[in-house]
Every structure is written in C-alpha cells, then in structure tokens.
C-alpha cells in the first residue's frame, strides 16, 4: 500500500513541477518580448545604439 501512496505523491509532484515550468516559461517569454520591442521601437538614442547591430543581424526593423 505504501507503493501506491508514493506513486500518487510522485505524480502530484511532477504535475506541480510541470505547471511551475509552464508559468516560468510564459513569464520569460513575455519579459523577453517586452525587452525586444522596447529596444526595437525606442526613440532613446542610447537604447537604439546599444541594440542596433543585434536588431539588424536578426532582421528586426528599427528605421
């Protein structure tokens, strides 16, 4: 009976870990997209010049 109990516990732990990974991945994606669009469409010269070559090498329009 203890085998069934530990199997249930392991399944619940795996599901929790998967949902935590999903939340972390979505959060990182939103943060990354926000940074790319901020740097891509920023009219601040320092931000534009810092990311200029990287944007052009990845075919992101900035002009």
N, CA, C and O atoms as a Maestro MAE file, in Angstrom:
{
 s_m_m2io_version
 :::
 2.0.0
}

f_m_ct {
 s_m_title
 :::
 protein
 m_atom[252] {
  # First column is atom index #
  i_m_mmod_type
  r_m_x_coord
  r_m_y_coord
  r_m_z_coord
  i_m_residue_number
  s_m_chain_name
  s_m_pdb_residue_name
  s_m_pdb_atom_name
  i_m_atomic_number
  :::
  1 25 0.802 -1.173 0.000 1 A "UNK " " N  " 7
  2 3 0.000 0.000 0.000 1 A "UNK " " CA " 6
  3 2 0.862 1.260 0.000 1 A "UNK " " C  " 6
  4 15 0.434 2.290 -0.521 1 A "UNK " " O  " 8
  5 25 2.032 1.206 0.556 2 A "UNK " " N  " 7
  6 3 2.890 2.380 0.573 2 A "UNK " " CA " 6
  7 2 3.403 2.702 -0.837 2 A "UNK " " C  " 6
  8 15 3.732 3.854 -1.124 2 A "UNK " " O  " 8
  9 25 3.474 1.700 -1.715 3 A "UNK " " N  " 7
  10 3 3.898 1.931 -3.093 3 A "UNK " " CA " 6
  11 2 2.864 2.786 -3.820 3 A "UNK " " C  " 6
  12 15 3.230 3.711 -4.545 3 A "UNK " " O  " 8
  13 25 1.601 2.496 -3.639 4 A "UNK " " N  " 7
  14 3 0.546 3.287 -4.270 4 A "UNK " " CA " 6
  15 2 0.579 4.717 -3.747 4 A "UNK " " C  " 6
  16 15 0.419 5.669 -4.510 4 A "UNK " " O  " 8
  17 25 0.786 4.859 -2.453 5 A "UNK " " N  " 7
  18 3 0.837 6.185 -1.848 5 A "UNK " " CA " 6
  19 2 1.996 7.004 -2.407 5 A "UNK " " C  " 6
  20 15 1.822 8.180 -2.726 5 A "UNK " " O  " 8
  21 25 3.188 6.392 -2.529 6 A "UNK " " N  " 7
  22 3 4.313 7.161 -3.046 6 A "UNK " " CA " 6
  23 2 4.180 7.411 -4.545 6 A "UNK " " C  " 6
  24 15 4.718 8.401 -5.041 6 A "UNK " " O  " 8
  25 25 3.481 6.550 -5.283 7 A "UNK " " N  " 7
  26 3 3.235 6.808 -6.709 7 A "UNK " " CA " 6
  27 2 2.322 8.005 -6.877 7 A "UNK " " C  " 6
  28 15 2.563 8.847 -7.742 7 A "UNK " " O  " 8
  29 25 1.292 8.097 -6.079 8 A "UNK " " N  " 7
  30 3 0.391 9.241 -6.148 8 A "UNK " " CA " 6
  31 2 1.121 10.527 -5.799 8 A "UNK " " C  " 6
  32 15 0.912 11.563 -6.430 8 A "UNK " " O  " 8
  33 25 1.969 10.456 -4.801 9 A "UNK " " N  " 7
  34 3 2.726 11.638 -4.398 9 A "UNK " " CA " 6
  35 2 3.680 12.070 -5.513 9 A "UNK " " C  " 6
  36 15 3.807 13.265 -5.779 9 A "UNK " " O  " 8
  37 25 4.342 11.137 -6.159 10 A "UNK " " N  " 7
  38 3 5.266 11.461 -7.237 10 A "UNK " " CA " 6
  39 2 4.528 12.076 -8.419 10 A "UNK " " C  " 6
  40 15 5.039 13.002 -9.050 10 A "UNK " " O  " 8
  41 25 3.337 11.577 -8.729 11 A "UNK " " N  " 7
  42 3 2.555 12.132 -9.833 11 A "UNK " " CA " 6
  43 2 2.138 13.559 -9.534 11 A "UNK " " C  " 6
  44 15 2.225 14.423 -10.406 11 A "UNK " " O  " 8
  45 25 1.686 13.822 -8.315 12 A "UNK " " N  " 7
  46 3 1.280 15.173 -7.931 12 A "UNK " " CA " 6
  47 2 2.487 16.113 -7.977 12 A "UNK " " C  " 6
  48 15 2.362 17.263 -8.397 12 A "UNK " " O  " 8
  49 25 3.632 15.636 -7.556 13 A "UNK " " N  " 7
  50 3 4.843 16.454 -7.580 13 A "UNK " " CA " 6
  51 2 5.253 16.783 -9.010 13 A "UNK " " C  " 6
  52 15 5.660 17.909 -9.295 13 A "UNK " " O  " 8
  53 25 5.150 15.810 -9.909 14 A "UNK " " N  " 7
  54 3 5.507 16.031 -11.303 14 A "UNK " " CA " 6
  55 2 4.566 17.038 -11.960 14 A "UNK " " C  " 6
  56 15 5.016 17.890 -12.725 14 A "UNK " " O  " 8
  57 25 3.269 16.953 -11.674 15 A "UNK " " N  " 7
  58 3 2.297 17.886 -12.222 15 A "UNK " " CA " 6
  59 2 2.570 19.292 -11.717 15 A "UNK " " C  " 6
  60 15 2.496 20.254 -12.483 15 A "UNK " " O  " 8
  61 25 2.881 19.418 -10.445 16 A "UNK " " N  " 7
  62 3 3.191 20.720 -9.879 16 A "UNK " " CA " 6
  63 2 4.441 21.300 -10.539 16 A "UNK " " C  " 6
  64 15 4.475 22.486 -10.869 16 A "UNK " " O  " 8
  65 25 5.446 20.487 -10.729 17 A "UNK " " N  " 7
  66 3 6.672 20.946 -11.354 17 A "UNK " " CA " 6
  67 2 6.419 21.372 -12.795 17 A "UNK " " C  " 6
  68 15 6.982 22.366 -13.254 17 A "UNK " " O  " 8
  69 25 5.590 20.643 -13.502 18 A "UNK " " N  " 7
  70 3 5.273 20.984 -14.886 18 A "UNK " " CA " 6
  71 2 4.539 22.319 -14.957 18 A "UNK " " C  " 6
  72 15 4.837 23.134 -15.830 18 A "UNK " " O  " 8
  73 25 3.600 22.556 -14.070 19 A "UNK " " N  " 7
  74 3 2.875 23.823 -14.088 19 A "UNK " " CA " 6
  75 2 3.787 24.977 -13.702 19 A "UNK " " C  " 6
  76 15 3.654 26.074 -14.244 19 A "UNK " " O  " 8
  77 25 4.700 24.751 -12.786 20 A "UNK " " N  " 7
  78 3 5.658 25.794 -12.426 20 A "UNK " " CA " 6
  79 2 6.574 26.111 -13.600 20 A "UNK " " C  " 6
  80 15 6.901 27.275 -13.834 20 A "UNK " " O  " 8
  81 25 6.984 25.097 -14.331 21 A "UNK " " N  " 7
  82 3 7.825 25.325 -15.510 21 A "UNK " " CA " 6
  83 2 7.069 26.083 -16.586 21 A "UNK " " C  " 6
  84 15 7.629 26.949 -17.257 21 A "UNK " " O  " 8
  85 25 5.807 25.755 -16.746 22 A "UNK " " N  " 7
  86 3 4.987 26.444 -17.740 22 A "UNK " " CA " 6
  87 2 4.814 27.916 -17.386 22 A "UNK " " C  " 6
  88 15 4.925 28.773 -18.263 22 A "UNK " " O  " 8
  89 25 4.548 28.221 -16.139 23 A "UNK " " N  " 7
  90 3 4.419 29.614 -15.697 23 A "UNK " " CA " 6
  91 2 5.738 30.356 -15.887 23 A "UNK " " C  " 6
  92 15 5.740 31.502 -16.334 23 A "UNK " " O  " 8
  93 25 6.848 29.722 -15.556 24 A "UNK " " N  " 7
  94 3 8.153 30.353 -15.727 24 A "UNK " " CA " 6
  95 2 8.463 30.600 -17.204 24 A "UNK " " C  " 6
  96 15 9.013 31.645 -17.552 24 A "UNK " " O  " 8
  97 25 8.122 29.661 -18.063 25 A "UNK " " N  " 7
  98 3 8.380 29.818 -19.493 25 A "UNK " " CA " 6
  99 2 7.525 30.935 -20.090 25 A "UNK " " C  " 6
  100 15 8.009 31.717 -20.908 25 A "UNK " " O  " 8
  101 25 6.270 31.012 -19.688 26 A "UNK " " N  " 7
  102 3 5.397 32.079 -20.192 26 A "UNK " " CA " 6
  103 2 5.870 33.434 -19.692 26 A "UNK " " C  " 6
  104 15 5.891 34.405 -20.448 26 A "UNK " " O  " 8
  105 25 6.248 33.504 -18.428 27 A "UNK " " N  " 7
  106 3 6.765 34.763 -17.873 27 A "UNK " " CA " 6
  107 2 8.041 35.211 -18.566 27 A "UNK " " C  " 6
  108 15 8.204 36.393 -18.868 27 A "UNK " " O  " 8
  109 25 8.943 34.278 -18.817 28 A "UNK " " N  " 7
  110 3 10.192 34.617 -19.503 28 A "UNK " " CA " 6
  111 2 9.930 35.062 -20.938 28 A "UNK " " C  " 6
  112 15 10.600 35.967 -21.437 28 A "UNK " " O  " 8
  113 25 8.974 34.444 -21.598 29 A "UNK " " N  " 7
  114 3 8.629 34.825 -22.967 29 A "UNK " " CA " 6
  115 2 8.050 36.236 -23.024 29 A "UNK " " C  " 6
  116 15 8.395 37.025 -23.904 29 A "UNK " " O  " 8
  117 25 7.172 36.541 -22.081 30 A "UNK " " N  " 7
  118 3 6.588 37.886 -22.043 30 A "UNK " " CA " 6
  119 2 7.656 38.929 -21.734 30 A "UNK " " C  " 6
  120 15 7.682 39.991 -22.357 30 A "UNK " " O  " 8
  121 25 8.525 38.642 -20.790 31 A "UNK " " N  " 7
  122 3 9.610 39.567 -20.463 31 A "UNK " " CA " 6
  123 2 10.546 39.759 -21.654 31 A "UNK " " C  " 6
  124 15 10.932 40.886 -21.964 31 A "UNK " " O  " 8
  125 25 10.908 38.676 -22.314 32 A "UNK " " N  " 7
  126 3 11.797 38.773 -23.476 32 A "UNK " " CA " 6
  127 2 11.183 39.551 -24.613 32 A "UNK " " C  " 6
  128 15 11.849 40.386 -25.225 32 A "UNK " " O  " 8
  129 25 9.914 39.289 -24.908 33 A "UNK " " N  " 7
  130 3 9.234 40.032 -25.979 33 A "UNK " " CA " 6
  131 2 9.130 41.513 -25.640 33 A "UNK " " C  " 6
  132 15 9.284 42.365 -26.515 33 A "UNK " " O  " 8
  133 25 8.871 41.819 -24.382 34 A "UNK " " N  " 7
  134 3 8.792 43.221 -23.968 34 A "UNK " " CA " 6
  135 2 10.129 43.933 -24.160 34 A "UNK " " C  " 6
  136 15 10.171 45.069 -24.633 34 A "UNK " " O  " 8
  137 25 11.214 43.263 -23.792 35 A "UNK " " N  " 7
  138 3 12.531 43.874 -23.959 35 A "UNK " " CA " 6
  139 2 12.891 44.071 -25.427 35 A "UNK " " C  " 6
  140 15 13.453 45.101 -25.799 35 A "UNK " " O  " 8
  141 25 12.571 43.092 -26.255 36 A "UNK " " N  " 7
  142 3 12.868 43.205 -27.687 36 A "UNK " " CA " 6
  143 2 12.084 44.353 -28.309 36 A "UNK " " C  " 6
  144 15 12.646 45.151 -29.059 36 A "UNK " " O  " 8
  145 25 10.804 44.445 -28.008 37 A "UNK " " N  " 7
  146 3 10.002 45.514 -28.594 37 A "UNK " " CA " 6
  147 2 10.357 46.876 -28.020 37 A "UNK " " C  " 6
  148 15 10.291 47.878 -28.733 37 A "UNK " " O  " 8
  149 25 10.734 46.936 -26.740 38 A "UNK " " N  " 7
  150 3 11.181 48.207 -26.161 38 A "UNK " " CA " 6
  151 2 12.440 48.691 -26.860 38 A "UNK " " C  " 6
  152 15 12.532 49.856 -27.245 38 A "UNK " " O  " 8
  153 25 13.414 47.798 -27.026 39 A "UNK " " N  " 7
  154 3 14.662 48.187 -27.682 39 A "UNK " " CA " 6
  155 2 14.441 48.434 -29.169 39 A "UNK " " C  " 6
  156 15 15.106 49.286 -29.758 39 A "UNK " " O  " 8
  157 25 13.530 47.710 -29.773 40 A "UNK " " N  " 7
  158 3 13.306 47.850 -31.207 40 A "UNK " " CA " 6
  159 2 12.613 49.130 -31.598 40 A "UNK " " C  " 6
  160 15 12.934 49.711 -32.634 40 A "UNK " " O  " 8
  161 25 11.677 49.581 -30.799 41 A "UNK " " N  " 7
  162 3 10.904 50.758 -31.159 41 A "UNK " " CA " 6
  163 2 11.200 51.960 -30.279 41 A "UNK " " C  " 6
  164 15 10.442 52.931 -30.290 41 A "UNK " " O  " 8
  165 25 12.283 51.917 -29.522 42 A "UNK " " N  " 7
  166 3 12.626 53.012 -28.632 42 A "UNK " " CA " 6
  167 2 13.198 54.184 -29.431 42 A "UNK " " C  " 6
  168 15 13.959 53.999 -30.381 42 A "UNK " " O  " 8
  169 25 12.816 55.382 -29.024 43 A "UNK " " N  " 7
  170 3 13.362 56.584 -29.658 43 A "UNK " " CA " 6
  171 2 14.481 57.187 -28.820 43 A "UNK " " C  " 6
  172 15 14.970 58.275 -29.124 43 A "UNK " " O  " 8
  173 25 14.890 56.484 -27.765 44 A "UNK " " N  " 7
  174 3 16.004 56.930 -26.933 44 A "UNK " " CA " 6
  175 2 17.289 56.498 -27.641 44 A "UNK " " C  " 6
  176 15 17.479 55.315 -27.920 44 A "UNK " " O  " 8
  177 25 18.165 57.457 -27.928 45 A "UNK " " N  " 7
  178 3 19.380 57.165 -28.706 45 A "UNK " " CA " 6
  179 2 20.270 56.121 -28.046 45 A "UNK " " C  " 6
  180 15 20.818 55.262 -28.738 45 A "UNK " " O  " 8
  181 25 20.427 56.172 -26.736 46 A "UNK " " N  " 7
  182 3 21.310 55.209 -26.059 46 A "UNK " " CA " 6
  183 2 20.794 53.785 -26.225 46 A "UNK " " C  " 6
  184 15 21.579 52.868 -26.469 46 A "UNK " " O  " 8
  185 25 19.495 53.592 -26.098 47 A "UNK " " N  " 7
  186 3 18.917 52.253 -26.256 47 A "UNK " " CA " 6
  187 2 19.014 51.815 -27.704 47 A "UNK " " C  " 6
  188 15 19.350 50.666 -27.991 47 A "UNK " " O  " 8
  189 25 18.719 52.734 -28.622 48 A "UNK " " N  " 7
  190 3 18.773 52.417 -30.051 48 A "UNK " " CA " 6
  191 2 20.181 52.002 -30.460 48 A "UNK " " C  " 6
  192 15 20.356 50.990 -31.138 48 A "UNK " " O  " 8
  193 25 21.175 52.766 -30.060 49 A "UNK " " N  " 7
  194 3 22.561 52.464 -30.455 49 A "UNK " " CA " 6
  195 2 23.082 51.194 -29.788 49 A "UNK " " C  " 6
  196 15 23.882 50.477 -30.388 49 A "UNK " " O  " 8
  197 25 22.654 50.899 -28.569 50 A "UNK " " N  " 7
  198 3 23.134 49.707 -27.876 50 A "UNK " " CA " 6
  199 2 22.633 48.429 -28.537 50 A "UNK " " C  " 6
  200 15 23.332 47.415 -28.530 50 A "UNK " " O  " 8
  201 25 21.446 48.463 -29.100 51 A "UNK " " N  " 7
  202 3 20.861 47.256 -29.684 51 A "UNK " " CA " 6
  203 2 20.820 47.278 -31.204 51 A "UNK " " C  " 6
  204 15 20.243 46.374 -31.810 51 A "UNK " " O  " 8
  205 25 21.407 48.273 -31.831 52 A "UNK " " N  " 7
  206 3 21.280 48.476 -33.275 52 A "UNK " " CA " 6
  207 2 21.796 47.305 -34.103 52 A "UNK " " C  " 6
  208 15 21.069 46.782 -34.948 52 A "UNK " " O  " 8
  209 25 23.015 46.895 -33.879 53 A "UNK " " N  " 7
  210 3 23.602 45.822 -34.691 53 A "UNK " " CA " 6
  211 2 22.894 44.483 -34.467 53 A "UNK " " C  " 6
  212 15 22.714 43.706 -35.406 53 A "UNK " " O  " 8
  213 25 22.501 44.222 -33.240 54 A "UNK " " N  " 7
  214 3 21.800 42.968 -32.952 54 A "UNK " " CA " 6
  215 2 20.458 42.932 -33.655 54 A "UNK " " C  " 6
  216 15 20.067 41.894 -34.187 54 A "UNK " " O  " 8
  217 25 19.747 44.046 -33.665 55 A "UNK " " N  " 7
  218 3 18.446 44.087 -34.340 55 A "UNK " " CA " 6
  219 2 18.615 43.858 -35.830 55 A "UNK " " C  " 6
  220 15 17.858 43.088 -36.419 55 A "UNK " " O  " 8
  221 25 19.583 44.502 -36.450 56 A "UNK " " N  " 7
  222 3 19.763 44.326 -37.888 56 A "UNK " " CA " 6
  223 2 20.234 42.923 -38.235 56 A "UNK " " C  " 6
  224 15 19.858 42.394 -39.280 56 A "UNK " " O  " 8
  225 25 21.053 42.305 -37.380 57 A "UNK " " N  " 7
  226 3 21.519 40.944 -37.675 57 A "UNK " " CA " 6
  227 2 20.394 39.919 -37.562 57 A "UNK " " C  " 6
  228 15 20.464 38.856 -38.178 57 A "UNK " " O  " 8
  229 25 19.362 40.226 -36.782 58 A "UNK " " N  " 7
  230 3 18.222 39.310 -36.669 58 A "UNK " " CA " 6
  231 2 17.046 39.764 -37.528 58 A "UNK " " C  " 6
  232 15 15.935 39.260 -37.361 58 A "UNK " " O  " 8
  233 25 17.269 40.705 -38.442 59 A "UNK " " N  " 7
  234 3 16.285 41.205 -39.391 59 A "UNK " " CA " 6
  235 2 15.090 41.868 -38.707 59 A "UNK " " C  " 6
  236 15 13.961 41.774 -39.189 59 A "UNK " " O  " 8
  237 25 15.343 42.541 -37.577 60 A "UNK " " N  " 7
  238 3 14.290 43.275 -36.878 60 A "UNK " " CA " 6
  239 2 14.338 44.728 -37.348 60 A "UNK " " C  " 6
  240 15 15.365 45.388 -37.187 60 A "UNK " " O  " 8
  241 25 13.267 45.231 -37.915 61 A "UNK " " N  " 7
  242 3 13.297 46.611 -38.425 61 A "UNK " " CA " 6
  243 2 13.311 47.639 -37.310 61 A "UNK " " C  " 6
  244 15 12.583 47.511 -36.325 61 A "UNK " " O  " 8
  245 25 14.130 48.644 -37.467 62 A "UNK " " N  " 7
  246 3 14.165 49.694 -36.447 62 A "UNK " " CA " 6
  247 2 14.131 51.081 -37.071 62 A "UNK " " C  " 6
  248 15 14.117 52.073 -36.342 62 A "UNK " " O  " 8
  249 25 14.117 51.181 -38.361 63 A "UNK " " N  " 7
  250 3 14.084 52.510 -39.005 63 A "UNK " " CA " 6
  251 2 12.780 52.684 -39.756 63 A "UNK " " C  " 6
  252 15 12.554 53.730 -40.365 63 A "UNK " " O  " 8
  :::
 }
 m_bond[251] {
  # First column is bond index #
  i_m_from
  i_m_to
  i_m_order
  :::
  1 1 2 1
  2 2 3 1
  3 3 4 2
  4 3 5 1
  5 5 6 1
  6 6 7 1
  7 7 8 2
  8 7 9 1
  9 9 10 1
  10 10 11 1
  11 11 12 2
  12 11 13 1
  13 13 14 1
  14 14 15 1
  15 15 16 2
  16 15 17 1
  17 17 18 1
  18 18 19 1
  19 19 20 2
  20 19 21 1
  21 21 22 1
  22 22 23 1
  23 23 24 2
  24 23 25 1
  25 25 26 1
  26 26 27 1
  27 27 28 2
  28 27 29 1
  29 29 30 1
  30 30 31 1
  31 31 32 2
  32 31 33 1
  33 33 34 1
  34 34 35 1
  35 35 36 2
  36 35 37 1
  37 37 38 1
  38 38 39 1
  39 39 40 2
  40 39 41 1
  41 41 42 1
  42 42 43 1
  43 43 44 2
  44 43 45 1
  45 45 46 1
  46 46 47 1
  47 47 48 2
  48 47 49 1
  49 49 50 1
  50 50 51 1
  51 51 52 2
  52 51 53 1
  53 53 54 1
  54 54 55 1
  55 55 56 2
  56 55 57 1
  57 57 58 1
  58 58 59 1
  59 59 60 2
  60 59 61 1
  61 61 62 1
  62 62 63 1
  63 63 64 2
  64 63 65 1
  65 65 66 1
  66 66 67 1
  67 67 68 2
  68 67 69 1
  69 69 70 1
  70 70 71 1
  71 71 72 2
  72 71 73 1
  73 73 74 1
  74 74 75 1
  75 75 76 2
  76 75 77 1
  77 77 78 1
  78 78 79 1
  79 79 80 2
  80 79 81 1
  81 81 82 1
  82 82 83 1
  83 83 84 2
  84 83 85 1
  85 85 86 1
  86 86 87 1
  87 87 88 2
  88 87 89 1
  89 89 90 1
  90 90 91 1
  91 91 92 2
  92 91 93 1
  93 93 94 1
  94 94 95 1
  95 95 96 2
  96 95 97 1
  97 97 98 1
  98 98 99 1
  99 99 100 2
  100 99 101 1
  101 101 102 1
  102 102 103 1
  103 103 104 2
  104 103 105 1
  105 105 106 1
  106 106 107 1
  107 107 108 2
  108 107 109 1
  109 109 110 1
  110 110 111 1
  111 111 112 2
  112 111 113 1
  113 113 114 1
  114 114 115 1
  115 115 116 2
  116 115 117 1
  117 117 118 1
  118 118 119 1
  119 119 120 2
  120 119 121 1
  121 121 122 1
  122 122 123 1
  123 123 124 2
  124 123 125 1
  125 125 126 1
  126 126 127 1
  127 127 128 2
  128 127 129 1
  129 129 130 1
  130 130 131 1
  131 131 132 2
  132 131 133 1
  133 133 134 1
  134 134 135 1
  135 135 136 2
  136 135 137 1
  137 137 138 1
  138 138 139 1
  139 139 140 2
  140 139 141 1
  141 141 142 1
  142 142 143 1
  143 143 144 2
  144 143 145 1
  145 145 146 1
  146 146 147 1
  147 147 148 2
  148 147 149 1
  149 149 150 1
  150 150 151 1
  151 151 152 2
  152 151 153 1
  153 153 154 1
  154 154 155 1
  155 155 156 2
  156 155 157 1
  157 157 158 1
  158 158 159 1
  159 159 160 2
  160 159 161 1
  161 161 162 1
  162 162 163 1
  163 163 164 2
  164 163 165 1
  165 165 166 1
  166 166 167 1
  167 167 168 2
  168 167 169 1
  169 169 170 1
  170 170 171 1
  171 171 172 2
  172 171 173 1
  173 173 174 1
  174 174 175 1
  175 175 176 2
  176 175 177 1
  177 177 178 1
  178 178 179 1
  179 179 180 2
  180 179 181 1
  181 181 182 1
  182 182 183 1
  183 183 184 2
  184 183 185 1
  185 185 186 1
  186 186 187 1
  187 187 188 2
  188 187 189 1
  189 189 190 1
  190 190 191 1
  191 191 192 2
  192 191 193 1
  193 193 194 1
  194 194 195 1
  195 195 196 2
  196 195 197 1
  197 197 198 1
  198 198 199 1
  199 199 200 2
  200 199 201 1
  201 201 202 1
  202 202 203 1
  203 203 204 2
  204 203 205 1
  205 205 206 1
  206 206 207 1
  207 207 208 2
  208 207 209 1
  209 209 210 1
  210 210 211 1
  211 211 212 2
  212 211 213 1
  213 213 214 1
  214 214 215 1
  215 215 216 2
  216 215 217 1
  217 217 218 1
  218 218 219 1
  219 219 220 2
  220 219 221 1
  221 221 222 1
  222 222 223 1
  223 223 224 2
  224 223 225 1
  225 225 226 1
  226 226 227 1
  227 227 228 2
  228 227 229 1
  229 229 230 1
  230 230 231 1
  231 231 232 2
  232 231 233 1
  233 233 234 1
  234 234 235 1
  235 235 236 2
  236 235 237 1
  237 237 238 1
  238 238 239 1
  239 239 240 2
  240 239 241 1
  241 241 242 1
  242 242 243 1
  243 243 244 2
  244 243 245 1
  245 245 246 1
  246 246 247 1
  247 247 248 2
  248 247 249 1
  249 249 250 1
  250 250 251 1
  251 251 252 2
  :::
 }
}
